[in-house]
Amino acid sequence: MEQFKLTQKQKGVYDFIKRYIAANKKSPYIREIQNGCHIVSYKSAFDKLLALEKKGYIQRALNKHRSIRLTSSK
């Protein structure tokens, strides 16, 4: 899948997920992403994850907590 450029906020979320997985050996909950990236609303954090998924940077399993998997080494 072709990867597209990330916005600054999407890159911040991607970098947070990358650091979180490296430190904790598991992916973060959406609430942890929201708090860690200082995103005001849960929906906004969720939308950023959807954008990362559509752009090919992460994969998520439906209805599974901590199911974020990085697909890129960028």
SULUR-V238619 format. One record per residue. N is the residue number from 1. RES is the residue in one small letter. BURIAL is b if it has 16 or more other C-alpha atoms within 10 Angstrom, else e. D_LAST is the distance of its C-alpha to the last C-alpha in whole Angstrom. Layout:
N:RES:BURIAL:D_LAST + N:RES:BURIAL:D_LAST
This chain:
1:m:e:14 + 2:e:e:13 + 3:q:e:10 + 4:f:e:11 + 5:k:e:11 + 6:l:e:11 + 7:t:e:14 + 8:q:e:14 + 9:k:e:15 + 10:q:b:13 + 11:k:b:10 + 12:g:b:12 + 13:v:b:13 + 14:y:b:9 + 15:d:e:9 + 16:f:b:13 + 17:i:b:12 + 18:k:b:10 + 19:r:e:13 + 20:y:b:15 + 21:i:b:15 + 22:a:e:14 + 23:a:e:18 + 24:n:e:20 + 25:k:e:19 + 26:k:e:19 + 27:s:b:17 + 28:p:b:19 + 29:y:e:21 + 30:i:b:21 + 31:r:e:24 + 32:e:b:22 + 33:i:b:19 + 34:q:b:21 + 35:n:e:23 + 36:g:e:20 + 37:c:b:19 + 38:h:e:22 + 39:i:b:22 + 40:v:e:26 + 41:s:e:26 + 42:y:e:25 + 43:k:e:25 + 44:s:e:23 + 45:a:b:20 + 46:f:e:21 + 47:d:e:20 + 48:k:b:17 + 49:l:b:16 + 50:l:e:18 + 51:a:b:16 + 52:l:b:12 + 53:e:b:14 + 54:k:e:16 + 55:k:e:13 + 56:g:b:11 + 57:y:b:9 + 58:i:b:11 + 59:q:b:15 + 60:r:e:18 + 61:a:e:21 + 62:l:e:24 + 63:n:e:26 + 64:k:e:25 + 65:h:e:24 + 66:r:e:21 + 67:s:b:19 + 68:i:b:16 + 69:r:b:13 + 70:l:b:10 + 71:t:e:9 + 72:s:e:5 + 73:s:e:4 + 74:k:e:0
